[in-house]
Amino acid sequence: MLLVVTMTIPAVGQERLHCSQDRHPKHVTMRSSRASEHTMSRRMEYLGEKHQLLFLVDFSDLYFQDADPAALWKKVFNQKNFQEPPFHGSVHDYFYEQSFEQFDLVFDVYYVHMDKNHAEYRSGDIDFYDDTRSGLLLTEILDIKKEEIPDWSIYDWDDDGYINQIVILFAGKGQNDGGDETTIWSHQWWLSVQSEAPYYREWGHPYPVSSGGKEFKVDSYGIFPELTREGTYGTFGSFCHEYSHCLGLPDFYYGTNIDIVGRWDIMDLGNYNEGGFCPPCYSAHERMHLGWLDPIELTETTTITDMESISHGKKEAYLIRNDGYSNEYYIVENRQQTGWDSSLPGSGIVIFHIDYDEDIWKYGSPNTKDRTMYSIIPANTQTSVSYASGWAYPYQNNNMLTNESTPAATLFHENTDGTLFMNKSLTDMTVTNGLASFQFKNNVTGIWEQKVLSQPKILYDYGPIYIIRNAQGEIKKVMKH
């Protein structure tokens, strides 16, 4: 769920350390985003005004850079239409826009000074993966502050007795972004998991709090630093990434430096955009996952014209499904370099290929070295993020995605005809004045019925390419994506 990353792009040859969920053991019995259990509960939980508890924490030997941290961070988190350079908006603004003005976050900010030095709460105490001392920090914060919170019930969004999450912003840098071994590695975790080997701690259990005669438990928390390695407040993008984990979104990179969708997505490299101050818009699938958007499923041959960009607040995206496996689909959206998308690597019609599995989205990593379940079909055929500027359609003379185009409309799961092709085509893709248009053809219906009799046949599978025989009997090489 939540974890914070470095906010600057490293120099060539410098290892970039993502803060990944994968750096911790997985427990399928854990409480992931409690809202991710059912789509309907997500829709209810992430609509309307929601209060989020945020603690600003400094230490006996390490203070915040700003003389009045509460005043500064209240603006960064809460001020509507916040435009003080280099910020492009507040955290409230970001999530309000991603939800199409449906999710209205209010951060209740409390300052806490700890009498201990910052190294008491460092990551890596037992081994590299150990963040349990942050759990100690949380329990000590709650010891100090729990009686000051007038109403704990407003932080239990789904009335299950658990506070949805606590957020901690600590003074200084994070171990994952320029901090030394005495600092905290930004992450999201659960107190209850710290009751399990090999990271057992005596504080490893949900923390009880109460108000109005009702008891609640604090379990989930997220923690991230005040500063990037350069000493800027570019941790803004990190927070938006990490908080997205709290809402139930997974990372789409894997390991420490393997990027799949790069700067096109906040859950990969996008939180670095513009030094961390301008993370990109959520993709249509991310908004769909959180209950804020219902893409239109295309099943009949049609023409789409004047499709607005997703950064303009228009609820417009299109879904093309594998008829042989309903959880595999393409999502078509228009992305332009405006608003939160102003620092994207490119612009145009972006086609995401999703192989959705609810359990993997909740508890695992959709993209690994063995599988790719969330990716962008690259119009320029280059899957490396180094070439991400050419992923959107149209690219040069390439304005189509079909069974026979390069790249081709391929699948991971067999379609109804036994092939690994979508059998649905996008052609005549254009973007004019920021508005996108394309032709959709269902090759299995209507006047394309004849093609069912002679679908392209895969003769050989050579890693990134197929050798096929097409409907005209020609043998061709087709790039996978």
N, C-alpha and C positions, 0 to 999 in steps of 0.2 A: 504494500500500500504506500506509505509515504517514505521518502528518503531524499536528501538534498545533494546536489551535484556542484561541481566547479562551475564558475560563471564566465570563464574566459577561455578562448581557444588557445591551446598550448602551442608553442613553437614546434616546428618540425623536429621530430626526434624525441620530444618530451612526452612521457607517458601521460595520458589523460585518464584520470580516475573518476569514473562514474560512481555515484553512490547507488548501489543496486540492492533491490530486494534479495537478489540471489546470494548476497554475501552472508545471509542468515539462513539457518535451517528452516525447512518448510514443515508445517504441521497442519494437516487438513482439518483438524478439529479446532484450529485457532479461530478467533473471531476476526475475520478480515473486515472490510467495510461492512458494517452491520446492515447497511442499506442495500448491499448487493445480493441479498438472498432472493429477492423477487423483483421483477421489473416494476410492478405496481408499487411496492414499498419504496423503491427508488424515486418513482415519480412523486409520491407523496412527500418523501423526506427532503428532496432537493427543490422544492417549490416554496415560494413565499419568503418571508423574513426569517432568518436563522441566526442565532447568536453563537459565536465561537469564542471560547475562553483562550486568551493569549497572555503568557507571562514573559516579561522582559527581565532577564536575569544577569546580574554581574556579580563579581566576586571580590574577596578581600584584596586580591593582587591584580585585578583586571577589570577596568571600568569601560562603559560605553564611550564611543568616540564623541557623541553629541552631548552637550551639557544638560540637555533636557530630552532624554531618549523617549519618554512617554509622549511628549508633544509631537516629536518627529514621527514616530512610528504609528501614532494614531492617524496622522495624515496619510502616511503611506498605505495603511491598511484600509482606512474607512472613508477618506474624503472623496466625495463624488466629483467626477470630471477633474481629477487631480492631474495637473499638467506642469508641475514644476520640473524643469529640465534637470537631469536627463530622463525623468520618468514620463511614460506615455499614458499613465493612468494609475489609479490605486489598485490594490488587490481586490477590493470590492468591485471596482469598475471592470476588471478583467473577467471575473466570474459572472457578473451581471450580464456582460455582453455575450459570453460563451453560452449562457443559458437562454439567450433571446429575451432578456429582462425578466426571467422567471425565478431566479435564485438570488435572493437579496441578503448577502452576508453582512453581519454586523460583528466586528471584533471588539470584545470587551477586554481592554488592556490594563494589566496590573504590573507594576514595577516591584521587583524583589531583589534585595541585596543579600547575598550569602556571606556568612562570616568565614567560610573556608576558602582556601585558594582554589583556583580553577582546576589544577591538576588532580584534585580529589575526585573529579567526575570524568576523568579522561577515558577515552576509548582505548581498547587494546590492553586491558589489564591482565586478563588471562591469556589471550592470544589475539591475533589480528582481528578476529571476528567478534570480539567481546565488546559490547556496548552497555553492559549491565549497570555500570556506574551512573549512566544517565537515568536509569530507573531510581537509583538512590537520590539523585538530584530532584526528580519529580516528587518523590515521597516527602523530601525535606521542604520543598516549596509548598506542598499541600499542608504540611504540619504548620507552616507559618501563616498561610493565606486562607485556609478552608473556611474559617469563621467570618472572613470578610466578604465572602461571596453571598449576596443577598438571596439569590434564587438559583439553586442548582438545576431545577427542572427545565429551565430554558435551554440547557446544553444537552438534554436527552431528547433528541429529535424524533425518535420513534417510540418513546414511552416504554422501553424495555428494561429500564432500571440501570442502564449503562450510559455514562457520558460518552458522546460520540467520539471525541478525541480531545486531548489537551495539546496546545501548541506552545513550545518554548523557543524564544529567540534569545540566544546567549551572547554576551559581549565577546568581541574579538573574531578570530578566524576559525574555521573548521579544519579538522585534521585532513579532510578530503580536499581542501582548497587553500593550501598555503600554511595551515597551522602545524605546529610541531607535535611530537608524540605526547605532550601534556594536554592536548586539546581534545575536543569531542568530534567524532566523525558523525556528520549529519545523517539522520536516519529516522525511520518510523518503526515503532515496535509496540509490544504489549508487556505490561508488568507480569501478567500471569505466565508468559513463556519463560520468564526468569526463575521459575520454580523448577525448571527441568534441567537435567544434565545436558551438556557439561558446564552450563552457566548458572548453576543454582545460586541464588542469593536469598538471604532471609527476608528481603523486601519483595520477593517475587510472588506477589499476589495482588489482586485488585484492591485499590485503596477505597475505604468507605467514606462517604461524605453524606450530609443530610441537610435538608431545609424544608420548612413547612410541614414538619412531621413525617416526611418521606425520605427514605434512604436511597442512595445511588452508589454506583461503583465506578471508579476511574480505572481504566485498564489501558486503552490505546493512547499513545502519545506520539507527537512528532517534534523533532528538535533540529534547529538549524542556526547558523551563525549570523552575526551582525554584518560581517565584512567578507569580501572576496580576497583572494591572495594579493590583489593590487590595492586593497584598502578602500574599495568603493562599496556602494550599497547595491551592487548588481546581484546580490542574493535575492532580489525581487523575483527573477525568473526561477530561481531555485525553489523559492517558497511556492510559487504557483504550480511547479512540477510536483513538489512534495505533497501539497494539499490535494492535488488531483489523485494521488495515491489514497488519501483519506476517503475520497469520494468513490473509490473502487477501480480506478484506471491502473493498468499495469505498465511497467517499462516495456519499450519496444526495441531497445538495444539489448545486448547480452554481454556477459563478462564485464571487463573494465573498459574495453575500447572497440567493440564491434557494433557499428551503427547500421541500422536497416533503413529507416526513413529519414534519418539525419535532421537537418534544420527545418524540414517540412512539418515536424510534429514536436510538441512540447514534451512528450513522453520519450523522446530520444534526445537529439541534440538541440532542439528548438529553444530550450530555456537559456541557451547561450546567446541567442540572437540579440544583436546590438548591445553586446557586453552584459547581457542579462536583464536589460531594462525593457525589452520588447518581445516577450515570448509570443509565438504564433497562435492563431486561433485554434481551438479544438477542431479536429476533423469531424466530418459529418457522422462517422461511425462512433466517435467518442461522445458526441452529443446524443446520438441514438441510444448508446449504452446507458447514459444517465437519464434518459426519458425526456430530453428536451427537443428532439427532432424525430420525425417519422419520414424517412426517405420514401419517395414514390417508387414502387416496384414497376419496372417496365416489362411487360409481357407481350404486347402487341406492337407491330411495326408502327413507328411514329416519328415525328420530327419535333425536336426541342429547340426553341429559339429564345433569345434574349434572357438566358439564364444568368442571374446576378451572382456576384461573388459572395461567398459565405461570410466575408468580413464586413459586408454591408448590412448584416442583420436579417437577411432574407432566408426563410426556412425553405431552402430549395436544394435538394440532392436526389440522386436517382440510384436505385438498387437493381442490379441484374443478377439473377440467381441461377446457380447450377441446379437444373431440374432433377438431377440424380442424387443430389446431396444438399438439402435445404440450408445447412449452416455454412455453405461456401458461396460467396457472392462477391461481385464487384460493387463498389460505391463510387459514383461519378459526382464530382463537385467542381465548382469554379473557384479558383484561388488567385487573387490579384494582390499586388504589393501595395495594399492600403491598410490603414488602421493597424491592428495588432499583427497583421500579415505583412507589414511594410518591409520587413527584413528577411522575407522568404528568399531562397536561392533563385527562384524563377516565378513565372506566373502562367496561368492557362488552365486547361481542363486536366484535373488530376484524377487518376483512376486508382483507387485502393483495391487491393485483393485481400479479402479476409476469409480465413478458414476458422470460424468461431467455435470455441469450446468453452462453455461457461465455467467449468472447474479450473481450466488453465488460466482464464482471465482473472479468476478470483484468487487462486492459490499459487500459480506458477508464472512462467515466462512464455508468452506466445512465440517469441523468436529465440531459437537456440542454434547451435552449430549443426543440429540434425534436422531442424524444421523451420519453416518461415510461415507464420500464420497471419501476419499483418505486414503488408508491404505496399509499395507503389509500383505500378507497372510503368517502366521507364520508356517514354516515347523515343529517347535516343538510344535505347537498348543497353545502356550502361548502368549496372546495378550499384556500382561504387558511389558512395555519397560525395566523392570528389567531383562527380559529374552530375550532381543533383539539379543543377540549373537547367538541364535539358530533359527533365522527367515529364514535364507537363506537355500536353498536346495543344495545338499542333507543334511539331518540332521539324524545322526545315520542310521537307516535302512529305513528312509522315503525318497524316491526319486521320488515320483509321486504326481500329483494333478489330481484327477478324481472325477466323481460324487459320488464315494463310498469311496474315501480315507479319511483319517483323518489328517488335515482338508480337507473338501470336496470343490469341485469347485462350490460353491453356488453363488447366485445372489441376488440382491435387487429387481429387476424387472423381471416379468415373461418372460421366453423364449417363442419361437414360439409354443412349445408343452404344454404351461401352467404350466410348472414346474419352480422351482427356482434353476435349475442346468444349468451349462454352456453347458453340452453335448459335450464338447471338452476336450481332456485329454493331460496332459503332463506326460510322463513317462520316465524311464531310465535317470533321471537327474544325470549328473556327472560333476565334475570339475577336470581336470588333468593339472598340471603345469600352473594353472591360466586360462585355456581355458575351456569353458563350452560346454556341448553337451546335447541334449534331443530329445525325440521323441514326435512329435505332432500328435494327431489323432482327426479327425473330426468325431465324433460318429454318425453324421446324414447323412454322405455320404459314398460312396464307399462300401467296404466290411463290414462296420458296419451298413449298412442300416437296418438290422434285429432288431437292438436294439431300433429303433424308436418305435417299437410296444409295448415295455415293459420297458419304462423308469422308474427309481425309483420313487415311489410315497410317498409323505410326508404324514404320518399318524398323527403325532403330532408335534407341534412347542413349544418346551420348552426353551424359551430364547436362551441360547448359543448353544443348540443342536436341531437337528431334529431326530425324530423317523421315519424311512423310511422302505418301502418294496422294495427290489431291484429286478432286472430283473429275478433273479432265485427264487423269492418268499420268500427270507429270510428277516426277520425283523432285522434291525440294527440301532444302534445309530450313528449319524454322527455329528461331531463338525462343527459349523459354524466358520467363521473366522472374 
